[in-house]
Amino acid sequence: MASSSDRPLDHRYRDEHPIRTLGYLFRADRRQLIAAVGVFTVKHSPVWLLPLITASIIDTVVQHAPVGRIWLSTGIILTILVLNHPLHILYVRLLYGSVRRMGTTLRSALCTRMQQLSIGYHTRVSAGVLQAKVVRDVETVEQMVQQTAETGLGAITVLVGGLVIIGVRTPEFVPVFVVVVPAAALVVARLRARLRTHNESFRHEVETLSSRVSEMTRLIPVTRAHGLEGKALHRMDGTLHRLLTSGLRLDLVNGRFGSLAWVVLNVVGVLVLAGAALVSYYGMWGVTPGDVVMLSAFLTTLTNSTTTLATLAPVITKGLESVRSVGEVLQAPELEDNEGKSEMTALRGSVTFENVGLAYDDNGPAAVRDFSLRVAPGETIALVGASGAGKSTVLNLVIGFIRPTSGRLLLDGTDMNTLDLRTYRRFVSVVPQESILFDGTIRENVAYGMDDADEEAVRAALRDANATEFVERLPQGLDTVVGEHGARLSGGQRQRLAIARALIRDPRILILDEATSALDTRSEALVQQALARLLQGRTTFVVAHRLSTVRGADRIVVMGGGRILETGTHEELLRGGGAYCELHGGQVA
């Protein structure tokens, strides 16, 4: 579903109002939504039909009309009430089903878009922000539609139904309701606005308290060590006092609001009731006793409906803002451009840099400049240098996360800019400094993305990665769940699983980014043995801080300021007495 939804959403969203975007999102379910409105109108009809039925029964009693009218009125309202349950279930299926499908389509489009966006975008926009858009913003849109439909439809049907009945039975009172109902609703809405301000103030105090408690618990070792318990409690007492004051103020405002709203509505209700009663008493306009009761009931019902519609404004505003937030991702232009480019079906592993330069910012300094290097298939290249020398930038260029801003990077003689990088990366494996594992089994982590990998292939990869020993000791072996980020494993174990994942893919190009720097001596020895097997016959780029780990490389490239300072084997560079010799001497010392 993701592939069918992301392109239309991306195209339709641009420069559109969020309402139009919502209309597009629900386009596939428009018939279900129309049916949901119809079903809701019928199921909600008792709310505005009940005053009419009540008026009919009262008039039958007062006028001593045939008793059959009572049974008819009662039968009609009972039938509608009994039908409410199945109609409500049908309404939920129609509306909520449409909303859930919309949310799923939107999340699918967001996830697809995130897979297409460049690595530069992902390094600039935090994972937490993107996660919030997929989870919270889409949920806010769903809640907005559900609440607006449920509450808004209810209020609108009551308003329309009530005014139509009043217009038919007592048309002379329509102007009264058109003036009185909005006025009463406005008073109640103004009172609620003041209440909202105090609610927000109280919420901020609660959030401050939560922050203070978190801070206090985190500082307990420091507080206890320096005998500052009294100071910490005094600071907390101030926060608690402000919360108490804010809470009492909120309670008073709540009490005033409830009382004033009740008084306003009932005073207006009594006035309308008295006016309608006087009109009926003097026989004006043919208003019956039942009409008097009906008008009194409709006043409260219509006022509440008008007030309800006013309270939907912040819900709708919040929901539309979430649509805009989601749209920021859907219309982000920083896509990795692979459309229409040549697909790679094989790779020998030759990599050639021709005067490659890269600047992350047009006005900033170049991270890599005049970088020229020919790497033969199966050769191991180690990149060394001080922090900021450009080593990681070179690795990202090889992976294709970033493109050169000058010069060319060739793969088996073909310009990388002409290739579909998704097909190229099937021949690439990366072992980073911090191995990236997901909350699944060892089998799933090692064979990630290799659907055709059988158990024997997984075990062979683990054996070559020196991981069989610890995997066999685990309770469920290959089916042991490693926990989020591999939390149930040690650093060395996680890194050996990352190497097994690289081995099972049988890559032609291998990227090792500080793969052993975070390990202890024993774990590093095991990982180094596994890496030695992994490197055989593969073009390898190694970045390592500890020079002892790159001594066996075919060539060592020493970088500084984004340039190549010198190139050679470990022995050649030591004899040369240049930058590598200084680095080596510093580490030995």
C-alpha positions as CSV (number, residue, x, y, z in Angstrom):
1,M,0.0,0.0,0.0
2,A,2.9,2.3,0.7
3,S,4.1,2.5,-2.9
4,S,0.6,3.3,-4.2
5,S,0.0,6.0,-1.7
6,D,3.2,8.0,-1.4
7,R,3.4,9.6,-4.8
8,P,-0.2,10.8,-5.1
9,L,0.0,12.3,-1.5
10,D,3.2,14.0,-2.3
11,H,1.8,15.5,-5.5
12,R,-1.5,16.5,-4.1
13,Y,-0.2,18.1,-0.9
14,R,1.9,20.8,-2.4
15,D,0.7,24.3,-1.6
16,E,-2.8,23.1,-0.7
17,H,-4.9,24.0,2.3
18,P,-5.0,21.2,4.8
19,I,-8.8,20.8,4.3
20,R,-8.2,20.0,0.6
21,T,-5.5,17.5,1.7
22,L,-8.0,15.8,4.1
23,G,-10.5,15.7,1.3
24,Y,-8.0,14.0,-0.9
25,L,-7.0,11.5,1.8
26,F,-10.7,10.5,2.3
27,R,-11.4,10.4,-1.5
28,A,-11.4,6.6,-1.6
29,D,-13.9,6.4,1.3
30,R,-16.2,9.2,0.3
31,R,-19.2,6.8,-0.2
32,Q,-18.7,5.3,3.2
33,L,-18.5,8.8,4.7
34,I,-21.7,9.9,3.0
35,A,-23.4,6.7,4.3
36,A,-22.0,7.4,7.8
37,V,-23.6,10.9,7.8
38,G,-26.9,9.4,6.8
39,V,-26.8,6.7,9.4
40,F,-25.8,9.2,12.1
41,T,-28.7,11.5,11.2
42,V,-31.2,8.7,11.7
43,K,-29.6,7.3,14.9
44,H,-29.2,10.7,16.5
45,S,-32.8,11.8,15.6
46,P,-34.3,11.0,19.0
47,V,-32.5,14.0,20.5
48,W,-34.5,16.4,18.4
49,L,-37.6,14.3,17.8
50,L,-38.2,13.7,21.6
51,P,-39.4,17.3,22.3
52,L,-41.8,17.0,19.3
53,I,-43.2,13.6,20.5
54,T,-43.5,15.0,24.1
55,A,-45.5,17.9,22.7
56,S,-47.8,15.6,20.8
57,I,-48.4,13.4,23.9
58,I,-49.2,16.5,26.1
59,D,-51.5,17.9,23.5
60,T,-53.3,14.6,23.3
61,V,-53.8,14.6,27.1
62,V,-54.9,18.2,27.3
63,Q,-57.2,18.1,24.4
64,H,-58.5,14.6,25.2
65,A,-57.8,13.5,21.7
66,P,-58.0,9.8,20.7
67,V,-55.7,7.8,23.0
68,G,-54.3,6.0,19.8
69,R,-52.2,9.1,19.2
70,I,-50.3,8.4,22.5
71,W,-49.6,4.9,21.4
72,L,-48.5,6.0,18.0
73,S,-46.1,8.7,19.3
74,T,-44.7,6.2,21.9
75,G,-44.3,3.5,19.2
76,I,-42.4,5.9,16.9
77,I,-39.9,7.1,19.5
78,L,-39.4,3.5,20.9
79,T,-38.7,2.2,17.4
80,I,-36.1,4.9,16.8
81,L,-34.5,4.3,20.2
82,V,-34.2,0.5,19.7
83,L,-32.7,1.0,16.3
84,N,-30.0,3.3,17.7
85,H,-27.8,0.4,18.8
86,P,-27.4,-1.4,15.4
87,L,-27.3,2.0,13.6
88,H,-24.5,3.2,15.9
89,I,-22.5,0.0,15.2
90,L,-22.9,0.6,11.5
91,Y,-21.9,4.2,11.9
92,V,-18.7,3.2,13.8
93,R,-17.8,0.7,11.0
94,L,-18.4,3.3,8.3
95,L,-16.7,6.4,9.9
96,Y,-14.0,4.9,12.1
97,G,-13.1,2.4,9.4
98,S,-12.6,5.2,7.0
99,V,-10.5,7.2,9.5
100,R,-8.3,4.2,10.4
101,R,-7.7,3.5,6.7
102,M,-6.8,7.1,6.2
103,G,-4.4,7.0,9.1
104,T,-2.8,3.8,7.8
105,T,-2.4,5.3,4.3
106,L,-0.9,8.5,5.7
107,R,1.6,6.6,8.0
108,S,2.5,4.3,5.0
109,A,3.2,7.4,2.9
110,L,5.3,9.0,5.6
111,C,7.4,5.8,6.1
112,T,7.9,5.4,2.3
113,R,8.9,9.1,2.1
114,M,11.4,8.7,4.9
115,Q,13.0,5.8,3.1
116,Q,13.4,8.0,0.0
117,L,14.7,11.1,1.7
118,S,18.5,11.7,1.6
119,I,20.8,10.9,4.5
120,G,21.5,14.6,4.7
121,Y,17.8,15.2,5.6
122,H,17.9,12.5,8.3
123,T,21.1,13.9,9.9
124,R,19.5,17.3,10.1
125,V,16.0,16.2,11.3
126,S,16.0,14.2,14.5
127,A,14.5,10.7,14.6
128,G,12.3,11.8,17.5
129,V,10.7,14.5,15.3
130,L,10.0,12.1,12.5
131,Q,8.6,9.5,14.9
132,A,6.3,12.1,16.4
133,K,4.9,12.9,12.9
134,V,4.2,9.3,12.1
135,V,2.7,8.5,15.5
136,R,1.4,11.6,17.2
137,D,0.5,13.9,14.3
138,V,-1.4,11.2,12.4
139,E,-3.2,10.2,15.6
140,T,-4.1,13.9,16.1
141,V,-5.6,14.0,12.6
142,E,-7.6,10.8,13.3
143,Q,-8.9,12.2,16.6
144,M,-9.8,15.5,15.0
145,V,-11.9,13.8,12.3
146,Q,-13.5,11.4,14.8
147,Q,-14.4,14.2,17.3
148,T,-15.5,16.6,14.7
149,A,-17.7,14.0,13.1
150,E,-19.2,12.7,16.3
151,T,-19.7,16.0,18.2
152,G,-20.1,18.3,15.2
153,L,-22.6,16.1,13.4
154,G,-24.6,15.7,16.6
155,A,-24.7,19.5,17.1
156,I,-25.6,20.2,13.5
157,T,-28.3,17.6,13.2
158,V,-29.9,18.9,16.5
159,L,-29.7,22.5,15.3
160,V,-31.2,21.8,11.9
161,G,-33.8,19.3,13.1
162,G,-34.9,21.6,16.0
163,L,-35.2,24.7,13.9
164,V,-37.1,22.9,11.2
165,I,-39.6,21.5,13.7
166,I,-40.0,25.0,15.3
167,G,-40.4,26.5,11.9
168,V,-43.2,24.0,11.0
169,R,-45.0,24.0,14.4
170,T,-44.4,27.5,15.7
171,P,-42.8,29.6,12.9
172,E,-43.4,32.8,14.9
173,F,-40.7,31.7,17.5
174,V,-38.0,31.1,14.9
175,P,-36.6,34.7,15.1
176,V,-36.6,34.4,18.9
177,F,-34.4,31.3,18.8
178,V,-32.2,32.7,16.0
179,V,-31.3,35.6,18.4
180,V,-31.5,34.0,21.9
181,V,-29.7,30.7,21.2
182,P,-26.5,32.3,19.7
183,A,-26.5,34.9,22.5
184,A,-26.7,32.3,25.3
185,A,-24.1,30.2,23.5
186,L,-21.8,33.2,23.2
187,V,-22.0,33.9,27.0
188,V,-21.2,30.2,27.8
189,A,-18.4,30.1,25.3
190,R,-16.8,33.3,26.8
191,L,-17.0,31.7,30.3
192,R,-15.3,28.6,28.9
193,A,-12.5,30.6,27.3
194,R,-11.6,32.0,30.8
195,L,-11.7,28.5,32.1
196,R,-9.3,27.3,29.4
197,T,-6.7,29.9,30.4
198,H,-6.8,28.7,34.0
199,N,-6.6,25.0,32.9
200,E,-3.5,25.8,30.8
201,S,-1.9,27.6,33.8
202,F,-2.6,24.6,36.0
203,R,-1.2,22.2,33.4
204,H,2.0,24.2,33.2
205,E,2.4,24.0,37.0
206,V,1.9,20.2,36.9
207,E,4.5,19.9,34.1
208,T,6.9,22.0,36.2
209,L,6.3,19.7,39.2
210,S,7.0,16.7,37.1
211,S,10.3,18.3,35.9
212,R,11.2,19.2,39.5
213,V,10.5,15.6,40.8
214,S,12.6,14.1,38.0
215,E,15.4,16.6,38.7
216,M,15.2,15.9,42.5
217,T,15.4,12.1,42.1
218,R,18.3,12.4,39.7
219,L,20.2,14.6,42.1
220,I,19.6,12.5,45.2
221,P,23.2,11.1,45.3
222,V,24.6,14.6,45.1
223,T,22.1,16.0,47.6
224,R,22.8,13.2,50.1
225,A,26.6,13.4,49.6
226,H,26.6,17.1,50.4
227,G,23.9,17.1,53.1
228,L,21.6,19.3,51.0
229,E,18.3,17.5,51.7
230,G,16.8,20.6,53.4
231,K,17.7,22.8,50.4
232,A,16.2,20.3,47.9
233,L,12.9,20.0,50.0
234,H,12.7,23.8,50.3
235,R,12.9,24.2,46.5
236,M,10.3,21.5,46.0
237,D,8.0,23.2,48.6
238,G,8.0,26.3,46.5
239,T,6.8,24.4,43.4
240,L,4.2,22.5,45.5
241,H,2.9,25.8,46.9
242,R,2.5,27.3,43.4
243,L,0.7,24.1,42.3
244,L,-1.7,24.4,45.3
245,T,-2.4,28.1,44.5
246,S,-3.0,27.3,40.8
247,G,-5.3,24.4,41.7
248,L,-7.4,26.3,44.1
249,R,-7.8,29.1,41.6
250,L,-8.8,26.6,38.9
251,D,-11.4,25.1,41.3
252,L,-12.9,28.5,42.0
253,V,-13.1,29.3,38.3
254,N,-14.7,25.9,37.7
255,G,-17.3,26.6,40.3
256,R,-18.1,30.1,39.0
257,F,-18.3,28.8,35.5
258,G,-20.6,26.0,36.4
259,S,-22.8,28.2,38.4
260,L,-23.0,31.1,35.9
261,A,-23.5,28.8,32.9
262,W,-26.4,27.1,34.8
263,V,-27.9,30.4,35.9
264,V,-27.7,31.9,32.4
265,L,-29.2,29.0,30.6
266,N,-32.0,28.5,33.1
267,V,-32.9,32.2,33.3
268,V,-33.1,32.3,29.5
269,G,-35.1,29.1,29.6
270,V,-37.5,30.5,32.2
271,L,-38.0,33.6,30.1
272,V,-38.7,31.7,26.9
273,L,-41.0,29.3,28.8
274,A,-42.9,32.2,30.4
275,G,-43.2,34.0,27.0
276,A,-44.4,30.8,25.2
277,A,-46.9,30.1,28.1
278,L,-48.3,33.6,27.9
279,V,-48.7,33.3,24.1
280,S,-50.5,29.9,24.6
281,Y,-52.6,31.2,27.5
282,Y,-54.0,34.1,25.5
283,G,-54.6,31.8,22.5
284,M,-52.2,33.7,20.2
285,W,-50.6,32.1,17.0
286,G,-52.3,28.7,17.8
287,V,-49.5,27.7,20.3
288,T,-50.6,24.7,22.3
289,P,-49.5,23.6,25.8
290,G,-47.4,20.9,24.1
291,D,-45.7,23.6,22.0
292,V,-44.7,25.4,25.2
293,V,-43.0,22.4,26.6
294,M,-41.3,21.7,23.2
295,L,-40.0,25.2,22.9
296,S,-38.6,25.1,26.4
297,A,-36.8,21.8,25.7
298,F,-35.4,23.0,22.4
299,L,-33.9,26.1,24.0
300,T,-31.5,24.1,26.2
301,T,-30.8,21.6,23.4
302,L,-30.1,24.1,20.7
303,T,-27.9,26.3,23.0
304,N,-25.8,23.3,24.1
305,S,-25.4,22.3,20.4
306,T,-24.2,25.9,19.4
307,T,-21.8,25.9,22.3
308,T,-20.5,22.5,21.4
309,L,-19.7,23.7,17.8
310,A,-17.7,26.6,19.2
311,T,-15.6,24.3,21.4
312,L,-14.6,22.3,18.3
313,A,-12.5,25.2,16.9
314,P,-9.3,24.3,18.9
315,V,-9.6,20.6,18.1
316,I,-9.9,21.4,14.4
317,T,-7.0,23.9,14.5
318,K,-4.8,21.4,16.2
319,G,-5.7,18.7,13.7
320,L,-5.1,20.9,10.7
321,E,-1.7,21.9,12.1
322,S,-0.8,18.2,12.3
323,V,-1.8,17.9,8.7
324,R,0.7,20.7,7.9
325,S,3.3,19.0,10.1
326,V,2.9,15.7,8.2
327,G,3.0,17.7,4.9
328,E,6.5,19.0,5.8
329,V,7.8,15.4,5.3
330,L,5.6,14.6,2.3
331,Q,6.7,17.6,0.4
332,A,10.4,17.6,1.5
333,P,12.4,18.0,-1.7
334,E,15.6,16.2,-0.5
335,L,15.0,12.9,-2.1
336,E,17.8,10.5,-3.1
337,D,17.4,10.6,-6.9
338,N,17.4,7.1,-8.4
339,E,14.6,7.3,-10.9
340,G,15.6,6.3,-14.5
341,K,19.2,5.5,-13.6
342,S,21.1,2.4,-14.6
343,E,20.7,-0.7,-12.3
344,M,23.7,-2.6,-11.2
345,T,23.5,-6.4,-11.7
346,A,27.1,-7.2,-10.8
347,L,30.1,-5.5,-9.2
348,R,33.8,-6.4,-9.2
349,G,34.7,-3.8,-6.6
350,S,36.8,-1.3,-8.4
351,V,36.4,2.2,-6.9
352,T,38.1,5.3,-8.4
353,F,38.0,8.9,-7.0
354,E,38.8,11.5,-9.6
355,N,39.6,14.9,-7.9
356,V,36.5,14.5,-5.7
357,G,35.5,17.4,-3.6
358,L,32.5,17.8,-1.2
359,A,31.2,20.9,0.7
360,Y,28.2,20.4,2.9
361,D,27.4,24.1,2.8
362,D,27.8,26.4,-0.3
363,N,29.5,29.0,1.8
364,G,31.3,26.6,4.1
365,P,34.7,25.0,3.9
366,A,35.1,21.7,1.9
367,A,35.0,18.5,3.9
368,V,36.9,16.7,1.2
369,R,39.0,18.4,-1.6
370,D,41.1,17.1,-4.5
371,F,40.7,13.5,-3.4
372,S,42.1,11.2,-6.0
373,L,42.5,7.4,-5.4
374,R,42.3,4.2,-7.4
375,V,41.2,1.1,-5.5
376,A,41.5,-2.3,-7.1
377,P,39.0,-5.0,-6.5
378,G,39.8,-6.9,-3.3
379,E,42.1,-4.2,-2.0
380,T,41.9,-3.0,1.6
381,I,42.3,0.7,2.1
382,A,42.6,2.2,5.6
383,L,41.8,5.9,6.2
384,V,43.6,7.5,9.1
385,G,44.0,11.0,10.4
386,A,42.9,13.4,13.1
387,S,39.3,14.1,13.9
388,G,37.7,16.2,11.1
389,A,40.2,15.1,8.5
390,G,37.3,13.9,6.2
391,K,37.5,10.1,6.8
392,S,33.8,9.6,7.5
393,T,32.9,11.8,4.5
394,V,34.9,9.5,2.2
395,L,33.0,6.5,3.6
396,N,29.7,8.2,3.1
397,L,30.7,9.0,-0.5
398,V,31.5,5.3,-1.1
399,I,28.1,4.2,0.3
400,G,26.4,6.9,-1.8
401,F,24.8,8.7,1.2
402,I,26.2,11.9,-0.3
403,R,27.3,12.9,-3.8
404,P,30.5,14.8,-4.8
405,T,30.1,18.5,-5.4
406,S,33.1,18.3,-7.7
407,G,35.0,15.6,-9.5
408,R,33.7,12.0,-10.1
409,L,33.5,8.7,-8.2
410,L,33.6,5.7,-10.4
411,L,32.4,2.1,-9.7
412,D,33.9,-0.4,-12.0
413,G,34.6,2.5,-14.3
414,T,31.0,3.9,-14.3
415,D,30.1,7.3,-12.8
416,M,28.2,6.8,-9.6
417,N,25.9,9.7,-10.5
418,T,24.4,7.6,-13.3
419,L,23.7,4.5,-11.2
420,D,20.6,3.5,-9.2
421,L,22.2,3.4,-5.8
422,R,19.6,1.1,-4.4
423,T,20.8,-1.7,-6.7
424,Y,24.5,-0.8,-6.0
425,R,24.0,-1.2,-2.2
426,R,23.0,-4.8,-2.6
427,F,26.8,-5.4,-3.0
428,V,27.8,-3.3,0.0
429,S,27.9,-4.1,3.7
430,V,28.7,-1.7,6.5
431,V,30.0,-2.6,10.0
432,P,29.7,0.7,12.1
433,Q,31.3,1.6,15.4
434,E,28.0,1.0,17.2
435,S,26.3,-2.1,15.8
436,I,22.6,-1.4,14.9
437,L,20.4,-4.3,16.0
438,F,16.6,-4.3,16.3
439,D,14.4,-6.0,18.9
440,G,14.2,-9.4,17.3
441,T,15.9,-12.8,17.4
442,I,19.5,-13.4,16.5
443,R,18.4,-15.2,13.4
444,E,16.3,-12.2,12.3
445,N,19.1,-9.7,12.9
446,V,21.7,-11.7,11.1
447,A,19.5,-12.5,8.1
448,Y,17.9,-9.0,7.9
449,G,17.0,-8.3,4.3
450,M,18.0,-11.8,3.2
451,D,14.7,-13.6,2.9
452,D,16.3,-16.5,1.1
453,A,18.9,-17.2,3.8
454,D,18.4,-20.6,5.4
455,E,19.6,-21.7,8.8
456,E,22.8,-23.2,7.5
457,A,23.8,-19.8,6.0
458,V,23.0,-18.0,9.2
459,R,25.1,-20.5,11.2
460,A,28.0,-20.3,8.8
461,A,28.0,-16.5,9.0
462,L,27.9,-16.7,12.9
463,R,30.8,-19.2,12.8
464,D,33.0,-17.0,10.6
465,A,32.1,-14.0,12.8
466,N,33.4,-15.9,16.0
467,A,29.8,-15.7,17.3
468,T,28.8,-19.3,17.5
469,E,30.3,-19.8,21.0
470,F,28.1,-17.2,22.8
471,V,25.0,-17.8,20.6
472,E,25.0,-21.5,21.5
473,R,25.1,-20.6,25.2
474,L,22.0,-18.5,25.0
475,P,18.7,-20.0,26.2
476,Q,17.0,-20.1,22.8
477,G,20.1,-20.1,20.6
478,L,19.3,-18.5,17.3
479,D,15.8,-17.7,18.5
480,T,17.0,-15.6,21.5
481,V,15.5,-12.1,21.4
482,V,18.4,-9.6,21.7
483,G,16.3,-6.7,23.0
484,E,16.0,-3.1,21.8
485,H,19.4,-2.0,20.3
486,G,20.7,-5.4,21.3
487,A,20.6,-4.4,25.0
488,R,20.8,-8.0,26.2
489,L,24.2,-8.5,24.6
490,S,27.7,-7.2,25.3
491,G,29.4,-4.7,22.9
492,G,31.7,-7.5,21.5
493,Q,28.7,-9.8,21.0
494,R,26.7,-7.1,19.2
495,Q,29.7,-6.3,17.0
496,R,30.2,-9.9,16.0
497,L,26.5,-10.2,15.0
498,A,27.0,-7.1,12.9
499,I,29.9,-8.8,11.2
500,A,27.8,-12.0,10.7
501,R,25.1,-9.8,9.1
502,A,27.8,-8.4,6.7
503,L,29.2,-11.9,5.9
504,I,25.8,-13.4,5.0
505,R,25.3,-10.8,2.4
506,D,28.6,-11.7,0.7
507,P,29.4,-8.1,-0.2
508,R,31.8,-6.9,-2.9
509,I,32.5,-3.6,-1.1
510,L,32.9,-3.5,2.7
511,I,32.9,-0.4,4.9
512,L,34.3,-0.7,8.5
513,D,33.8,2.5,10.5
514,E,35.7,2.3,13.8
515,A,34.4,-1.3,14.1
516,T,36.6,-2.2,17.1
517,S,37.2,1.1,18.9
518,A,34.6,0.6,21.6
519,L,35.6,-3.0,22.6
520,D,37.8,-4.4,25.3
521,T,41.0,-6.2,24.4
522,R,39.6,-9.8,24.4
523,S,36.5,-8.8,22.4
524,E,38.7,-6.8,20.0
525,A,40.8,-9.9,19.4
526,L,37.7,-12.0,18.5
527,V,36.3,-9.3,16.3
528,Q,39.6,-8.8,14.5
529,Q,39.8,-12.5,13.7
530,A,36.2,-12.3,12.3
531,L,37.1,-9.2,10.3
532,A,40.1,-11.0,8.8
533,R,37.8,-13.6,7.3
534,L,35.3,-10.9,6.2
535,L,38.0,-8.9,4.3
536,Q,39.1,-11.8,2.1
537,G,38.5,-11.1,-1.5
538,R,36.5,-7.9,-0.9
539,T,37.2,-4.3,-1.6
540,T,37.4,-2.8,1.9
541,F,37.5,0.7,3.3
542,V,38.6,0.9,7.0
543,V,38.5,3.9,9.3
544,A,40.2,3.3,12.6
545,H,41.5,5.5,15.4
546,R,43.9,2.9,16.8
547,L,46.6,2.5,14.1
548,S,47.4,-1.0,15.4
549,T,44.2,-2.2,13.8
550,V,45.1,-1.1,10.3
551,R,48.7,-2.3,10.1
552,G,47.7,-5.2,7.7
553,A,45.9,-2.9,5.2
554,D,47.1,-3.0,1.6
555,R,47.4,0.8,1.6
556,I,47.0,3.3,4.4
557,V,45.7,6.7,3.3
558,V,46.6,9.5,5.7
559,M,44.2,12.4,5.6
560,G,44.3,16.0,6.9
561,G,42.0,19.0,6.1
562,G,40.0,16.9,3.7
563,R,43.1,16.1,1.5
564,I,45.3,13.0,1.1
565,L,48.6,13.8,2.9
566,E,50.4,10.5,2.1
567,T,49.7,6.9,1.0
568,G,51.6,3.6,1.5
569,T,51.9,0.5,3.6
570,H,52.5,0.7,7.4
571,E,56.2,0.1,7.0
572,E,56.6,2.5,4.0
573,L,54.9,5.3,5.9
574,L,56.9,4.8,9.1
575,R,60.1,4.9,7.0
576,G,58.9,8.1,5.3
577,G,58.7,10.0,8.7
578,G,55.7,12.0,7.7
579,A,52.2,12.6,9.1
580,Y,51.6,8.9,9.7
581,C,54.8,8.6,11.7
582,E,53.7,11.5,13.9
583,L,50.3,9.8,14.5
584,H,52.0,6.5,15.2
585,G,54.5,8.1,17.6
586,G,51.7,9.8,19.5
587,Q,49.8,6.6,20.1
588,V,52.9,4.6,21.1
589,A,53.9,7.3,23.5
